[in-house]
Amino acid sequence: MPTVAQSTETDWVSRFADDVIAESERRAPGKPVVVASGLSPSGPIHLGNLREVMTPHLVADEIRRRGYETRHLISWDDYDRYRKVPNGVPGVDASWAEHIGKPLTAVPAPAGSPYPNWAEHFKAAMSEALAELGVEYDGISQTAQYTSGTYREQILHAMRHRGDIDAILDRYRTKDKGKPQGGAGGQGKQGQKQQKPVDAAEVEAAEGSGAADEDDGGGSGGYYPYKPYCGQCGTDLTTVTAYDDATTELTYTCTGCGFGETVLLSEFNRGKLVWKVDWPMRWAYEGVIFEPSGVDHSSPGSSYVVGGQIVREIFDGVQPIGPMYAFVGISGMAKMSSSKGGVPTPADALKIMEAPLLRWLYARRRPNQSFKIAFDQEIQRLYDEWDALARKVADETALPADVAAHSRAVRTAAGELPSTPRPLPYRTLASVADITAGAEEQTLRILSELDPSHPLTSLDEARPRLDRAEQWISSQVPAEARTVVRTEPDKELLGSLDEEARASLRLLAEGLDSHWSLDGLTTLVYGVPKMLAGLEPDAKPTPELKVAQRSFFALLYRLLVSRDTGPRLPTLLLAVGQDRVRTLLGV
């Protein structure tokens, strides 16, 4: 058996791995280390939910690298109740409201979906994204677990100890205790409640509110930690009215359709434990050592806090190491909520960025640090930062924590993730895609001229990064912001120029041939105003010179693309080509 390595890295993943290995050895020496995530496929599973997976994945992967057998469980909470019709889901209309209260696996998939039900439809997209991200996991369907009777003994045990559970929950209930809450406890960790904004002040002020926020099984007819799904309408709009411990006879009525029946819980498989009992039951059943949760699950009275007492006092288990993770945002957008339409998913992000970059965003920040994922122009700066880190790693000048985050981004214990052979700057690729509208022949010409000493010979060398940049331009940049190169010179503007402006255009045209590369054109466009001012090409920029450079750049943009700004000028000039540049500049 491997021994716990004293980590020389200072990153958060290594520190958690140390703690998890030590706890696993204490609890279950010689057995696989178990970490867990929970995802509710109640709608699009978004980039905030991805943190629920990436946090334990990164820890599990570090433990695997150290030679330990590790299981990363993802519980698909597909037996949760269908709470509401989400906005903005294609193929879904108001008629889906008739399924509210049914298990997610009993709700029809959106119209046109190839999948058999609502849960499978949304699980599929997430599963594909996790595969691309290199996340290795064991998936568990809670529908399969409950309907097969896997948890039968745990359910019967919880019902026998319902009074004890009720007493634990009562420590946290507000004055509204006993008020029926509805639902089968199907909030899950990725449900609507998990997305409620909570900051430090709100957590401090939240004492006593958790049990009122999430269904705990309380009701006016007594406490029962189990909710059956109705045998007639299929919803969880049911109330348990009686239960006999000796015979396991359970009687319930449905407020939705009026149906009622008496069943033997020792044989009945159409229902589930309420969330605040279900979660700690699974901790004990699976032997989970590590499982993170969102900020509101760590507030007083919330499911994580209460679950720690229930797992210990009722199920004779131990609460996992459970760091709180902060929310993930999108550049320029409010914090994400899966109850609102149009929220980006991991699949959306992977269309515009490579998997290692997306992994890096989650690896470089501690779980309790919030961060944003860029779908706007900020993605270009993000890629610049990523490429700069790669260069520092290569020349061994990066800090240890940054080296660790980079390593976790580009590879897993199973091996390297796919990468781009020639990782050209993302902003350059985006500019070329903008100008060429994806025309491959023109794209290859431009990219091959970026560095004449090492020309690109095939677009495959620039893929998949090139494909991601093209997708970003086509899907995220509005049509009015796209670059359109002029087809004819702007004769009116050219005729209005003074002699100094004409001289600047002549100097640029004369230098094109000898500077025809990305670096060369960069030197040229910055050097023309220096030459006009009688300065050397390497002269330090003065405030006056910077003003002159900005004016020169604006003139070039107006003559080439009829705007004051656009893609970086060296890239734009390469894209337009020497002959056409001279024509549009009138020289």
C-alpha positions as CSV (number, residue, x, y, z in Angstrom):
1,M,0.0,0.0,0.0
2,P,1.4,3.4,-0.9
3,T,2.3,5.8,1.9
4,V,1.1,9.3,2.3
5,A,3.6,11.5,0.5
6,Q,4.6,14.7,2.1
7,S,3.6,17.1,-0.6
8,T,6.2,19.7,-1.8
9,E,3.5,21.4,-3.8
10,T,1.6,24.3,-2.2
11,D,-1.6,24.0,-4.1
12,W,-5.0,23.3,-2.5
13,V,-5.5,20.0,-4.3
14,S,-2.4,18.4,-2.7
15,R,-3.4,19.6,0.7
16,F,-6.9,18.1,0.4
17,A,-5.4,14.9,-1.0
18,D,-3.2,14.6,2.1
19,D,-6.2,15.0,4.4
20,V,-8.4,12.6,2.4
21,I,-5.7,9.8,2.3
22,A,-5.1,10.1,6.0
23,E,-8.9,10.0,6.7
24,S,-9.4,7.0,4.4
25,E,-6.5,5.1,6.1
26,R,-8.1,5.9,9.5
27,R,-11.6,4.8,8.5
28,A,-11.1,2.0,6.0
29,P,-7.4,1.0,5.6
30,G,-6.7,-0.9,2.4
31,K,-10.0,0.0,0.7
32,P,-10.5,2.3,-2.3
33,V,-10.6,6.0,-1.4
34,V,-14.2,7.2,-2.1
35,V,-15.0,10.8,-3.2
36,A,-18.4,11.9,-4.4
37,S,-20.4,14.4,-6.4
38,G,-24.1,14.8,-6.9
39,L,-25.8,16.3,-9.9
40,S,-29.5,16.8,-10.5
41,P,-30.5,16.6,-14.2
42,S,-33.5,18.9,-13.7
43,G,-32.4,21.1,-16.6
44,P,-29.2,22.1,-18.3
45,I,-26.3,21.3,-16.0
46,H,-24.3,24.5,-16.0
47,L,-20.7,25.6,-15.3
48,G,-21.5,26.3,-11.7
49,N,-22.5,22.7,-11.3
50,L,-19.3,21.6,-12.9
51,R,-17.4,22.8,-9.8
52,E,-19.3,20.1,-7.9
53,V,-17.5,17.6,-10.1
54,M,-14.2,19.2,-10.7
55,T,-13.3,19.7,-7.1
56,P,-13.5,16.0,-6.1
57,H,-12.1,15.0,-9.5
58,L,-8.9,17.0,-9.1
59,V,-8.5,15.6,-5.5
60,A,-9.2,12.0,-6.7
61,D,-6.8,12.4,-9.6
62,E,-4.0,13.5,-7.3
63,I,-4.7,10.5,-5.1
64,R,-4.5,8.2,-8.1
65,R,-1.2,9.8,-9.1
66,R,0.1,8.8,-5.7
67,G,-0.8,5.1,-6.4
68,Y,-4.0,4.7,-4.5
69,E,-7.1,3.0,-5.8
70,T,-9.8,5.7,-5.9
71,R,-13.5,5.9,-6.8
72,H,-15.1,9.1,-7.8
73,L,-18.9,8.6,-7.5
74,I,-21.3,10.8,-9.4
75,S,-24.8,10.4,-8.0
76,W,-27.3,11.4,-10.7
77,D,-30.2,12.6,-8.6
78,D,-32.6,11.6,-11.3
79,Y,-35.2,10.3,-8.8
80,D,-35.6,13.9,-7.6
81,R,-39.0,15.5,-8.2
82,Y,-39.5,17.7,-11.3
83,R,-40.0,21.1,-9.6
84,K,-40.7,23.5,-12.4
85,V,-40.5,24.0,-16.1
86,P,-37.2,25.7,-16.8
87,N,-37.0,28.7,-19.1
88,G,-35.3,28.7,-22.4
89,V,-35.1,24.9,-23.1
90,P,-35.7,24.1,-26.8
91,G,-38.6,21.7,-27.3
92,V,-40.2,22.5,-24.0
93,D,-43.4,24.5,-23.5
94,A,-45.9,25.2,-20.7
95,S,-47.5,21.7,-21.1
96,W,-44.6,20.2,-19.3
97,A,-46.1,21.7,-16.1
98,E,-48.4,18.7,-15.9
99,H,-45.4,16.6,-14.9
100,I,-44.4,18.7,-11.9
101,G,-44.0,16.4,-8.9
102,K,-43.0,13.3,-10.9
103,P,-39.5,11.8,-10.8
104,L,-37.2,13.3,-13.4
105,T,-36.9,9.9,-15.1
106,A,-40.7,9.8,-15.5
107,V,-40.9,13.2,-17.3
108,P,-40.8,13.2,-21.1
109,A,-37.6,14.5,-22.7
110,P,-37.8,17.8,-24.6
111,A,-39.5,17.4,-28.0
112,G,-37.1,16.0,-30.6
113,S,-34.7,14.5,-28.1
114,P,-33.3,11.0,-28.8
115,Y,-33.3,10.2,-25.1
116,P,-36.1,8.3,-23.3
117,N,-36.8,10.9,-20.5
118,W,-36.0,14.3,-19.1
119,A,-33.1,13.1,-16.9
120,E,-31.3,11.1,-19.6
121,H,-31.6,14.1,-21.9
122,F,-29.6,16.4,-19.6
123,K,-27.3,13.7,-18.3
124,A,-26.1,13.0,-21.8
125,A,-24.7,16.4,-22.5
126,M,-22.9,16.5,-19.2
127,S,-21.5,13.0,-19.7
128,E,-20.0,14.0,-23.0
129,A,-18.4,17.1,-21.6
130,L,-17.0,15.1,-18.6
131,A,-15.4,12.7,-21.1
132,E,-13.8,15.5,-23.0
133,L,-12.5,17.0,-19.7
134,G,-10.9,13.7,-18.8
135,V,-13.1,13.1,-15.7
136,E,-13.1,9.5,-14.7
137,Y,-16.1,8.5,-12.5
138,D,-18.6,5.8,-11.5
139,G,-22.1,7.0,-12.3
140,I,-25.0,6.0,-10.0
141,S,-28.6,6.5,-11.0
142,Q,-30.7,7.2,-7.9
143,T,-33.7,6.1,-9.8
144,A,-32.1,2.7,-10.3
145,Q,-31.0,2.6,-6.7
146,Y,-34.4,3.3,-5.2
147,T,-36.6,1.4,-7.6
148,S,-34.4,-1.8,-7.3
149,G,-34.7,-1.8,-3.5
150,T,-31.0,-1.1,-3.0
151,Y,-31.7,1.2,-0.1
152,R,-34.5,-0.9,1.5
153,E,-32.7,-1.5,4.8
154,Q,-31.7,2.1,5.1
155,I,-35.2,3.3,4.4
156,L,-36.7,0.9,7.0
157,H,-34.0,1.9,9.5
158,A,-34.8,5.6,8.9
159,M,-38.5,5.0,9.4
160,R,-37.8,3.1,12.7
161,H,-35.8,6.0,13.9
162,R,-38.0,8.8,12.5
163,G,-38.5,10.2,16.0
164,D,-34.8,10.5,16.5
165,I,-34.4,12.2,13.1
166,D,-37.3,14.5,13.9
167,A,-35.5,15.5,17.1
168,I,-32.3,16.3,15.2
169,L,-34.1,18.4,12.7
170,D,-36.1,20.1,15.4
171,R,-33.0,21.7,16.7
172,Y,-32.8,23.8,13.5
173,R,-36.5,24.4,12.7
174,T,-37.9,27.9,12.8
175,K,-41.3,28.9,14.2
176,D,-42.8,27.5,11.0
177,K,-41.8,23.9,12.0
178,G,-44.4,21.3,11.2
179,K,-45.6,23.2,8.2
180,P,-45.8,20.9,5.1
181,Q,-43.1,21.7,2.6
182,G,-44.0,19.5,-0.4
183,G,-41.6,17.6,-2.6
184,A,-39.6,14.5,-2.1
185,G,-36.6,16.3,-0.8
186,G,-35.5,16.6,-4.4
187,Q,-33.5,19.9,-4.0
188,G,-30.3,18.0,-4.4
189,K,-27.0,19.8,-4.4
190,Q,-27.6,21.3,-7.8
191,G,-31.2,22.2,-7.3
192,Q,-32.8,25.6,-7.2
193,K,-31.9,26.1,-3.6
194,Q,-28.2,25.6,-4.2
195,Q,-28.1,28.5,-6.5
196,K,-29.5,31.0,-4.0
197,P,-27.0,33.8,-3.6
198,V,-25.3,33.6,-0.2
199,D,-22.4,35.7,1.0
200,A,-20.6,35.6,4.3
201,A,-23.0,38.0,6.0
202,E,-26.0,36.0,4.8
203,V,-24.5,32.7,6.1
204,E,-24.1,34.4,9.5
205,A,-27.7,35.5,9.4
206,A,-29.1,32.3,8.2
207,E,-29.2,30.4,11.5
208,G,-32.4,28.4,11.8
209,S,-33.4,29.0,8.2
210,G,-32.0,25.8,6.6
211,A,-34.7,23.4,7.7
212,A,-37.4,25.8,6.5
213,D,-35.7,26.1,3.2
214,E,-35.5,22.4,2.3
215,D,-38.1,19.7,2.7
216,D,-37.2,17.6,5.8
217,G,-40.3,15.4,5.8
218,G,-42.2,17.2,8.5
219,G,-46.0,17.6,8.3
220,S,-49.1,18.1,10.3
221,G,-49.8,14.4,10.5
222,G,-46.4,13.5,12.1
223,Y,-42.9,13.1,10.9
224,Y,-42.0,10.6,8.2
225,P,-38.6,10.8,6.4
226,Y,-39.9,8.9,3.4
227,K,-42.1,10.2,0.5
228,P,-43.9,7.8,-1.8
229,Y,-44.6,8.7,-5.4
230,C,-48.4,8.3,-6.0
231,G,-49.5,5.0,-7.6
232,Q,-52.1,6.8,-9.7
233,C,-50.7,10.2,-10.9
234,G,-47.1,9.4,-10.3
235,T,-46.3,12.6,-8.3
236,D,-45.0,13.1,-4.9
237,L,-47.9,15.2,-3.8
238,T,-48.4,12.6,-1.1
239,T,-48.8,12.5,2.6
240,V,-48.0,9.5,4.8
241,T,-50.8,9.1,7.3
242,A,-49.7,6.0,9.1
243,Y,-46.8,3.6,9.4
244,D,-46.4,0.4,11.4
245,D,-42.8,-0.6,12.4
246,A,-43.6,-4.2,12.9
247,T,-45.4,-4.9,9.7
248,T,-43.9,-2.0,7.6
249,E,-47.4,-1.1,6.5
250,L,-47.4,2.4,5.2
251,T,-50.6,4.3,4.3
252,Y,-50.5,7.5,2.2
253,T,-52.9,9.7,0.4
254,C,-52.3,11.9,-2.6
255,T,-53.4,15.6,-2.5
256,G,-52.9,15.8,-6.2
257,C,-55.4,13.2,-7.5
258,G,-57.1,12.0,-4.3
259,F,-55.7,8.5,-4.6
260,G,-54.6,6.6,-1.5
261,E,-53.3,3.1,-0.6
262,T,-51.6,1.0,2.0
263,V,-48.4,-0.8,1.0
264,L,-45.7,-2.8,2.7
265,L,-42.6,-0.7,2.7
266,S,-40.5,-3.8,2.9
267,E,-41.6,-4.5,-0.6
268,F,-42.5,-1.1,-2.0
269,N,-39.9,0.7,-4.2
270,R,-41.7,3.8,-5.5
271,G,-40.5,6.5,-3.2
272,K,-37.4,8.0,-1.6
273,L,-36.0,9.4,1.6
274,V,-36.3,13.2,1.9
275,W,-33.2,15.1,0.9
276,K,-31.9,15.9,4.4
277,V,-32.0,12.1,5.3
278,D,-31.1,10.8,1.8
279,W,-27.8,12.6,1.6
280,P,-26.3,11.4,4.9
281,M,-27.7,7.9,4.3
282,R,-25.6,7.8,1.1
283,W,-22.5,9.0,2.8
284,A,-22.7,6.0,5.1
285,Y,-23.8,3.5,2.5
286,E,-21.0,4.5,0.0
287,G,-18.3,5.2,2.6
288,V,-17.7,8.7,1.2
289,I,-14.5,10.4,2.4
290,F,-14.7,13.6,0.5
291,E,-17.6,15.5,-1.0
292,P,-17.8,19.3,-1.5
293,S,-21.0,21.4,-1.4
294,G,-22.2,24.8,-2.3
295,V,-22.2,27.7,0.2
296,D,-25.8,27.4,1.3
297,H,-25.3,23.8,2.2
298,S,-22.8,25.0,4.8
299,S,-25.1,27.5,6.5
300,P,-26.7,26.7,9.9
301,G,-29.6,24.3,9.6
302,S,-28.7,23.3,6.0
303,S,-28.5,19.8,4.7
304,Y,-24.7,19.5,5.1
305,V,-24.7,20.7,8.7
306,V,-27.8,18.7,9.7
307,G,-26.6,15.7,7.7
308,G,-23.4,15.5,9.8
309,Q,-25.5,14.8,12.8
310,I,-27.9,12.4,11.0
311,V,-25.1,10.3,9.5
312,R,-23.5,9.9,12.9
313,E,-26.5,9.5,15.2
314,I,-28.8,7.5,12.8
315,F,-26.7,5.7,10.3
316,D,-23.5,5.1,12.4
317,G,-21.4,6.8,9.7
318,V,-19.0,9.7,9.4
319,Q,-19.5,13.0,7.6
320,P,-17.2,13.4,4.6
321,I,-14.5,16.1,4.4
322,G,-16.7,18.7,2.7
323,P,-15.2,22.0,1.6
324,M,-17.6,24.8,0.7
325,Y,-17.3,25.8,-2.9
326,A,-18.0,29.3,-4.2
327,F,-20.1,30.2,-7.2
328,V,-18.9,30.4,-10.8
329,G,-19.9,33.3,-12.9
330,I,-19.7,34.3,-16.6
331,S,-18.0,37.5,-17.7
332,G,-20.5,40.3,-17.4
333,M,-23.3,38.1,-16.1
334,A,-24.8,37.6,-12.7
335,K,-24.3,34.4,-10.8
336,M,-25.7,31.4,-12.6
337,S,-29.0,29.7,-11.8
338,S,-30.1,26.6,-13.6
339,S,-33.7,27.7,-13.1
340,K,-33.2,30.4,-15.7
341,G,-32.8,29.8,-19.4
342,G,-29.7,30.5,-21.4
343,V,-27.1,29.6,-18.7
344,P,-23.9,28.3,-20.3
345,T,-23.1,24.6,-19.8
346,P,-19.7,22.8,-19.9
347,A,-20.6,21.8,-23.5
348,D,-21.0,25.5,-24.4
349,A,-17.6,26.4,-22.9
350,L,-15.9,23.5,-24.6
351,K,-17.1,24.8,-28.0
352,I,-15.0,28.0,-27.5
353,M,-12.1,26.8,-25.3
354,E,-9.9,23.7,-25.1
355,A,-10.5,21.3,-22.3
356,P,-7.1,22.0,-20.5
357,L,-8.0,25.7,-20.3
358,L,-11.4,24.9,-18.7
359,R,-9.8,22.5,-16.3
360,W,-7.2,25.1,-15.4
361,L,-9.9,27.6,-14.4
362,Y,-11.2,25.2,-11.7
363,A,-7.7,23.9,-10.7
364,R,-6.0,27.3,-10.0
365,R,-8.6,28.6,-7.6
366,R,-9.3,27.2,-4.1
367,P,-12.9,25.9,-3.9
368,N,-14.0,28.8,-1.7
369,Q,-12.8,31.4,-4.2
370,S,-15.3,32.5,-6.8
371,F,-14.2,33.1,-10.4
372,K,-15.6,33.9,-13.8
373,I,-15.5,32.0,-17.1
374,A,-15.1,34.3,-20.1
375,F,-17.5,34.1,-23.0
376,D,-16.8,37.7,-24.1
377,Q,-13.5,39.4,-25.3
378,E,-12.0,38.5,-21.9
379,I,-11.4,35.0,-23.3
380,Q,-8.5,36.4,-25.3
381,R,-6.7,37.8,-22.3
382,L,-7.4,34.5,-20.5
383,Y,-5.7,32.5,-23.3
384,D,-2.8,35.0,-23.2
385,E,-2.4,34.2,-19.5
386,W,-2.6,30.5,-20.1
387,D,0.0,30.6,-22.8
388,A,2.3,32.7,-20.7
389,L,2.0,30.1,-17.9
390,A,2.9,27.3,-20.4
391,R,6.1,29.2,-21.3
392,K,7.0,29.7,-17.7
393,V,6.4,26.0,-17.0
394,A,8.6,25.1,-20.0
395,D,11.5,27.3,-18.9
396,E,11.0,26.4,-15.2
397,T,10.3,29.9,-13.9
398,A,6.7,29.3,-12.8
399,L,5.8,29.1,-9.1
400,P,5.2,25.6,-7.7
401,A,1.5,26.1,-7.2
402,D,1.2,27.4,-10.8
403,V,3.1,24.4,-12.1
404,A,0.8,22.1,-10.2
405,A,-2.3,23.8,-11.6
406,H,-0.9,23.6,-15.1
407,S,-0.1,19.9,-14.7
408,R,-3.6,19.2,-13.4
409,A,-5.0,21.0,-16.4
410,V,-3.1,19.3,-19.2
411,R,-3.1,15.7,-17.9
412,T,-4.7,13.3,-15.5
413,A,-3.4,10.1,-13.9
414,A,-4.5,8.3,-17.0
415,G,-2.4,10.5,-19.4
416,E,-2.2,13.7,-21.4
417,L,-5.3,15.4,-22.7
418,P,-5.4,16.3,-26.4
419,S,-3.6,19.5,-27.2
420,T,-3.0,21.9,-30.1
421,P,0.4,21.1,-31.8
422,R,1.1,24.8,-32.7
423,P,-0.8,26.8,-30.0
424,L,-0.9,30.1,-31.9
425,P,-2.3,33.1,-29.9
426,Y,-6.1,32.7,-29.5
427,R,-6.6,36.4,-30.2
428,T,-4.7,36.0,-33.5
429,L,-6.7,33.0,-34.5
430,A,-10.0,34.8,-33.6
431,S,-9.0,37.8,-35.6
432,V,-8.2,35.7,-38.7
433,A,-11.4,33.8,-38.3
434,D,-13.2,37.1,-38.0
435,I,-11.7,38.5,-41.2
436,T,-11.8,35.3,-43.3
437,A,-15.2,34.0,-42.0
438,G,-13.6,30.6,-41.7
439,A,-12.4,30.3,-45.4
440,E,-9.7,27.6,-45.0
441,E,-7.5,28.6,-47.9
442,Q,-7.2,32.2,-46.9
443,T,-6.8,31.2,-43.2
444,L,-3.9,28.9,-44.0
445,R,-2.2,31.7,-46.1
446,I,-2.5,34.2,-43.3
447,L,-1.4,31.7,-40.6
448,S,1.6,30.5,-42.7
449,E,2.8,34.1,-42.9
450,L,2.8,34.8,-39.2
451,D,6.3,33.4,-38.8
452,P,8.0,32.9,-42.2
453,S,11.0,31.2,-40.4
454,H,8.6,28.5,-39.2
455,P,5.6,28.5,-41.5
456,L,2.4,26.6,-40.7
457,T,1.9,23.9,-43.3
458,S,-1.5,22.6,-42.3
459,L,-4.5,24.0,-40.4
460,D,-4.5,20.7,-38.4
461,E,-1.3,22.1,-36.6
462,A,-3.5,24.9,-35.2
463,R,-6.4,22.7,-34.2
464,P,-8.4,22.3,-32.0
465,R,-7.6,25.8,-30.9
466,L,-8.4,27.3,-34.3
467,D,-11.8,25.6,-34.3
468,R,-12.6,27.0,-30.8
469,A,-11.6,30.5,-31.9
470,E,-13.8,30.2,-35.0
471,Q,-16.7,29.0,-32.9
472,W,-16.2,31.9,-30.5
473,I,-16.3,34.4,-33.4
474,S,-19.4,32.9,-35.0
475,S,-21.4,32.3,-31.7
476,Q,-20.3,35.0,-29.3
477,V,-19.4,38.1,-31.4
478,P,-22.4,40.0,-32.6
479,A,-22.7,40.5,-36.4
480,E,-22.4,44.3,-36.0
481,A,-19.1,43.8,-34.3
482,R,-17.6,41.6,-37.0
483,T,-14.8,42.8,-39.2
484,V,-15.6,43.5,-42.8
485,V,-12.7,44.6,-45.0
486,R,-13.5,47.4,-47.5
487,T,-13.7,46.3,-51.1
488,E,-12.9,49.8,-52.5
489,P,-10.7,52.7,-51.2
490,D,-12.4,55.4,-49.2
491,K,-11.6,58.2,-51.7
492,E,-13.3,60.9,-49.7
493,L,-11.2,60.1,-46.6
494,L,-8.0,59.8,-48.7
495,G,-8.7,63.1,-50.4
496,S,-9.1,64.9,-47.0
497,L,-5.7,63.8,-45.6
498,D,-2.9,66.3,-44.9
499,E,0.7,65.7,-46.1
500,E,1.8,64.1,-42.8
501,A,-0.9,61.5,-42.9
502,R,-0.1,60.7,-46.5
503,A,3.6,60.4,-45.6
504,S,2.7,57.9,-42.8
505,L,0.8,55.7,-45.3
506,R,3.7,55.8,-47.8
507,L,6.1,54.8,-45.1
508,L,3.9,51.9,-44.1
509,A,3.5,50.7,-47.7
510,E,7.2,50.9,-48.4
511,G,8.0,48.7,-45.4
512,L,5.4,46.0,-46.0
513,D,7.5,43.7,-48.1
514,S,10.5,43.7,-45.7
515,H,8.3,43.4,-42.6
516,W,5.8,40.8,-43.8
517,S,5.4,38.7,-40.6
518,L,3.5,39.2,-37.4
519,D,6.5,40.5,-35.5
520,G,7.8,42.5,-38.4
521,L,4.4,44.3,-39.0
522,T,4.1,45.0,-35.3
523,T,7.5,46.8,-35.4
524,L,6.4,48.6,-38.6
525,V,3.0,49.9,-37.4
526,Y,4.5,51.2,-34.2
527,G,7.6,52.5,-35.9
528,V,6.0,54.7,-38.6
529,P,5.0,57.5,-36.2
530,K,8.5,57.3,-34.7
531,M,10.1,57.8,-38.1
532,L,7.8,60.7,-38.8
533,A,8.9,62.3,-35.6
534,G,12.6,61.8,-36.5
535,L,13.1,59.1,-33.8
536,E,14.9,55.8,-33.9
537,P,12.8,52.6,-34.3
538,D,13.6,51.5,-30.7
539,A,12.9,54.9,-29.2
540,K,11.0,54.9,-25.9
541,P,7.4,56.1,-26.3
542,T,6.6,59.5,-25.0
543,P,3.1,60.8,-24.3
544,E,3.1,62.7,-27.6
545,L,4.3,59.7,-29.5
546,K,1.5,57.5,-28.0
547,V,-1.0,60.1,-29.2
548,A,0.5,60.0,-32.7
549,Q,0.4,56.2,-32.7
550,R,-3.2,56.1,-31.7
551,S,-4.2,58.6,-34.4
552,F,-2.2,56.5,-37.0
553,F,-3.9,53.3,-36.0
554,A,-7.3,54.9,-36.2
555,L,-6.6,56.1,-39.7
556,L,-5.5,52.6,-40.8
557,Y,-8.7,51.1,-39.3
558,R,-10.9,53.6,-41.1
559,L,-9.2,53.0,-44.4
560,L,-9.2,49.2,-44.1
561,V,-12.5,48.4,-42.2
562,S,-14.4,51.7,-42.0
563,R,-14.2,51.7,-38.2
564,D,-11.9,53.3,-35.5
565,T,-11.0,49.9,-34.1
566,G,-10.7,46.3,-35.1
567,P,-8.4,43.3,-34.9
568,R,-4.8,43.9,-34.1
569,L,-3.3,45.7,-37.0
570,P,-0.4,43.3,-37.8
571,T,-3.0,40.5,-38.0
572,L,-5.4,42.6,-40.1
573,L,-2.6,43.6,-42.5
574,L,-1.5,40.0,-43.0
575,A,-5.2,39.0,-43.6
576,V,-5.8,41.7,-46.1
577,G,-2.6,41.0,-48.1
578,Q,0.0,43.4,-49.4
579,D,-1.6,44.3,-52.7
580,R,-5.0,45.0,-51.3
581,V,-3.5,47.0,-48.4
582,R,-1.7,49.3,-50.9
583,T,-4.9,49.7,-52.9
584,L,-7.0,50.6,-49.8
585,L,-4.3,53.0,-48.5
586,G,-4.1,54.7,-52.0
587,V,-0.4,54.2,-52.3
